[in-house]
Each structure stands twice: as structure tokens, then as C-alpha cells.
Amino acid sequence: MQKIILSIALILSIAFAVSLDRIPQNPEWLRFADHRSWLGVPNFGDVFSNLPFVIVGFMGLRFLFRLPDDRGKAFEFSWEKAAPTTFFTGVFLAGFGSAWFHLNPDNARLVWDRLPMTWAFMGIFCQLISDRISARAGYLLVFPMAGLGLFSVIAWYWTELHGAGDLRLYFWIQFAPIFAIPFLLLFFPARYTYGKAYWGVMLCYASAKALEHFDAAVFQALGFISGHSLKHLFAAGSAWIIFHMLAHRQPITSTKETKG
């Protein structure tokens, strides 16, 4: 019954997002509080604070690629690695895409910031489905969901170029996993230990979004770092929690996948 409810909720959430009025991009999104340059790098704080994405993404991919193909403690089935591989690939590439964007913020560069982030969003969403609902479902969903994420950014930029920018689908890609996490954690049993780490992921990401919103206020209060730079650090921290969880978890029971 929970699976049916979740499927219906996802379908209804997409329908609700599409039914909303067009969501244009706020021009203020391209204006950040910290414009200081250092070592010849403009907007150094917002650029350099993306380094943790690259580091954590690399750590995650290295961990996944070094795992044996047979069953290990992190995954009962080798193909379960598809979702976290998508996630850490998105995190790794987001470090470069976001740094490139912050060197000279504009919509064309913003595309390369958002594209890898959609892989990270959909990767963690499908990993959670795998961990809580069905390993096979998480595997089967990750590729179409990652494709939907990429499409959401391309669709936004295409509408932006035609004077009618629309972020509805991209917002769904970004926020649907966050809203789904509590439901999945509360109503579906964990297949692995360290399952409570997802609460830490949600807390870190919520903190990152708050810091992003109060970019200028944080910079005025602290003086040495902006809210947006801290947002990068907290978001990378949520990715590190996922890495730490995978590196230490074990199957709670030795289950046999029953085709879903």
C-alpha cells in the first residue's frame, strides 16, 4: 500500500508542478554578496568553496569503483551502485560547473551549474528508493530520472532564451527528493544500517538552502565568508554524509531480491 501511495504522490506532485503558473527566474539569483577577488580569481569565495564538491565526489566515485562486483557490505547487489554513482558523478561535476558559473555569473554558465546538480538530486532520490523500497526499482528509475533532470535544465534555458523562462520542472527535480525523504524514512524499513544518516543529509541541505537565501545577511554578519559560500560547504557536507554512510553500512538482513 505504501508503494502505491508513494507512486500516486509522485505523479500528483509532478502534475501539481506543471499546473502552476510559469515560474520565471529571479534576476537577483545572478547577484551574490561576496565579489572579492584573490590571486586574480574573481568572486574567489564562491568559486573556491566548490572544491569540497570535487573532493567528496571523487572520494565517492573512487569508493564505488573499487568495490568488488560481488556482494559487499555497502550493496547486496552490484547493480545497486548505479544510483550512488549517478549521485557522486553529479556532485563531482557540480564542483566544476558551479566554479565556472561563479567566475562570471550569467544564465549560459548557470546551465553548467544546474545540469550536474540534477544528477545529484535524482541519484540520491533513487538510492533512497533502493535502500527503502526496492533495490531493483531504484536501479530501473535512476536512468530515466537522471534524464528527466537534464531535460529540466535544458527546458528552462530554452524558455529563458525565448523570453519566457520557466523553472517549474527544475524546482520539482530539486525539491521532490527532499520532501520524499521523511516519508520514505518513516514508513519504509531500512535494508542497511546507518539509515538514519539520511536525516543528517536533509538537515545539511536545508541549512544550505537557508544560507543561500540569506547570502548577504550572513556576509554582513561574518565579514569573511558569505552565505552562498557556506551553502556550498553545507551541501558538500550532505554528500560527505552519504559517502560515510556507504563506507560503513551493512545489510540488516541478507535478503534475496525478488524482482522488485
C-alpha positions in Angstrom: 0.0 0.0 0.0 2.8 2.4 0.9 4.4 1.8 -2.6 1.1 2.7 -4.3 0.7 5.8 -2.1 4.3 6.9 -3.0 3.7 6.4 -6.7 0.5 8.3 -6.6 2.1 11.1 -4.6 5.0 11.4 -7.1 2.6 11.5 -10.1 0.4 14.1 -8.3 3.4 16.2 -7.4 4.6 16.4 -11.0 1.0 17.2 -12.1 0.8 19.9 -9.4 4.2 21.4 -10.5 3.1 21.5 -14.1 -0.3 23.1 -13.2 1.4 26.0 -11.5 1.8 29.3 -13.3 5.2 29.7 -15.1 8.0 30.3 -12.6 10.5 32.8 -14.1 14.0 33.1 -12.7 14.5 35.9 -10.3 17.2 38.3 -11.7 18.6 38.5 -8.1 19.8 34.9 -8.5 22.8 36.2 -10.5 23.8 38.7 -7.9 25.9 37.5 -5.0 27.1 39.2 -1.9 30.8 38.4 -2.0 32.5 40.0 -5.0 36.1 39.9 -3.6 38.9 38.7 -5.8 42.0 36.9 -4.7 45.0 35.6 -6.6 43.4 37.0 -9.7 40.3 34.9 -9.3 37.0 37.0 -9.3 34.4 36.1 -6.7 37.0 33.9 -5.1 34.9 32.8 -2.1 32.0 31.5 -4.2 34.4 29.9 -6.6 36.8 28.2 -4.2 34.1 26.9 -1.9 33.2 24.5 -4.6 36.3 22.5 -4.0 34.7 20.2 -1.4 32.2 19.0 -4.1 35.1 17.8 -6.3 36.8 16.2 -3.3 33.7 14.4 -1.9 32.6 13.4 -5.4 36.0 11.9 -6.2 36.0 10.1 -2.9 32.6 8.6 -3.5 33.4 7.5 -7.1 36.7 6.0 -6.0 35.0 4.1 -3.3 32.3 2.8 -5.7 34.7 1.8 -8.4 37.0 -0.1 -6.0 34.2 -2.2 -4.6 34.1 -5.8 -5.9 31.4 -6.7 -8.3 30.0 -9.4 -6.0 28.1 -8.7 -2.8 29.7 -6.4 -0.3 28.6 -4.7 2.9 27.6 -1.5 1.1 25.4 -3.2 -1.5 23.8 -6.5 -1.7 23.6 -6.3 -5.4 26.3 -4.8 -7.6 23.8 -3.0 -9.8 22.7 -1.0 -6.8 25.8 1.1 -7.3 24.1 2.8 -10.3 22.2 5.4 -8.2 25.1 6.4 -5.9 27.4 6.5 -8.9 25.0 9.0 -10.6 24.9 10.9 -7.3 28.6 11.2 -6.9 29.2 11.9 -10.6 26.8 14.8 -10.2 28.5 16.1 -7.1 31.9 15.8 -8.7 30.9 17.7 -11.9 28.9 20.2 -9.9 32.1 21.4 -8.3 33.5 22.4 -11.7 30.2 23.6 -13.1 29.5 25.8 -10.1 33.0 27.2 -10.0 32.7 28.1 -13.8 29.4 29.8 -13.2 30.6 31.9 -10.2 33.6 33.2 -12.1 31.2 35.3 -14.2 27.6 34.5 -13.3 25.1 34.5 -16.2 22.4 32.2 -17.5 24.6 30.5 -20.0 27.1 29.4 -17.3 24.3 28.6 -14.9 23.3 25.8 -17.2 26.6 24.0 -16.4 26.0 24.6 -12.7 22.5 23.1 -12.8 23.0 20.2 -15.1 25.2 18.1 -12.8 23.1 19.1 -9.8 20.1 17.3 -11.3 22.1 14.1 -11.5 23.0 14.5 -7.8 19.3 15.1 -6.9 18.0 12.2 -8.8 20.9 9.9 -7.8 20.2 10.4 -4.1 16.4 10.0 -4.7 16.8 6.7 -6.5 19.4 5.5 -3.9 16.8 6.1 -1.2 14.2 4.2 -3.1 16.7 1.4 -3.5 17.5 1.4 0.2 13.9 1.6 1.5 11.5 0.3 -1.2 13.2 -1.9 -3.8 16.8 -2.3 -5.0 15.6 -3.1 -8.5 13.2 -0.1 -8.6 16.0 2.3 -7.6 18.2 0.8 -10.4 15.5 1.0 -13.0 14.4 4.5 -12.1 17.8 6.2 -12.0 18.4 6.4 -15.7 15.1 7.9 -16.7 15.1 10.2 -13.7 18.6 11.4 -14.4 17.4 12.1 -18.0 14.4 14.0 -16.7 16.8 16.1 -14.6 18.9 17.0 -17.6 15.7 17.8 -19.6 14.5 20.1 -16.8 17.6 22.3 -17.2 17.5 22.3 -21.0 13.8 23.2 -20.9 14.4 26.0 -18.5 17.2 27.5 -20.6 15.3 27.1 -23.9 12.3 29.0 -22.4 14.7 31.6 -20.9 16.2 32.3 -24.4 12.7 32.8 -25.7 11.8 35.3 -23.0 9.5 33.0 -21.0 11.9 31.3 -18.5 10.2 28.5 -16.6 11.7 26.7 -13.6 8.7 24.6 -12.6 10.2 21.2 -13.6 13.7 22.1 -12.3 12.2 23.1 -9.0 10.4 19.7 -8.8 13.7 17.9 -9.6 15.4 19.9 -6.8 12.7 19.7 -4.0 10.8 16.5 -4.6 13.6 14.3 -3.2 13.8 16.5 -0.1 10.0 16.2 0.6 10.1 12.5 -0.1 12.9 11.7 2.3 10.9 12.0 5.6 8.0 9.8 4.1 10.4 7.1 3.0 12.3 7.1 6.3 9.2 7.0 8.4 7.1 4.4 6.5 9.6 2.1 4.9 12.0 -0.3 6.7 15.8 0.2 6.1 17.7 -2.5 4.3 21.0 -1.3 5.6 22.4 0.0 8.8 23.2 3.7 9.2 19.9 4.5 7.6 19.4 7.5 10.0 22.2 9.3 8.2 19.6 10.5 5.7 18.2 12.7 8.4 21.6 14.4 8.5 21.6 14.8 4.8 18.3 16.5 4.9 19.3 18.8 7.7 22.6 19.8 6.0 20.8 20.5 2.7 18.1 22.5 4.5 20.8 24.6 6.2 22.5 25.1 2.8 19.2 26.4 1.3 18.8 28.8 4.2 22.3 30.1 3.9 21.8 30.6 0.2 18.7 32.7 0.9 20.5 34.8 3.5 23.6 35.2 1.4 24.1 38.9 2.0 22.9 38.9 5.6 25.5 36.2 6.5 28.2 38.1 4.7 27.4 41.3 6.6 27.3 39.4 9.9 30.5 37.4 9.5 32.5 39.6 7.1 34.9 36.9 5.9 32.5 34.5 4.2 29.1 34.8 2.5 26.0 32.7 2.9 26.4 31.3 -0.6 29.9 30.1 0.0 28.7 28.4 3.2 25.9 26.9 1.2 28.5 25.1 -0.9 30.2 23.8 2.2 27.0 22.5 3.8 25.7 21.0 0.5 29.1 19.2 0.1 28.7 18.1 3.8 25.5 16.4 2.9 27.3 14.5 0.1 30.0 13.5 2.6 27.4 12.0 4.9 26.2 9.8 2.1 29.8 8.7 1.4 30.4 8.0 5.1 27.1 6.0 5.3 28.0 3.8 2.3 31.5 3.2 3.6 30.3 1.9 6.9 26.9 0.3 6.4 26.0 -3.3 6.3 22.8 -5.2 5.2 20.4 -5.5 8.1 19.2 -8.9 6.7 20.6 -11.0 4.0 17.7 -10.6 1.6 17.1 -12.1 -1.8 15.8 -9.6 -4.4 12.5 -10.8 -5.7 12.5 -8.9 -9.0 11.2 -5.7 -7.3 
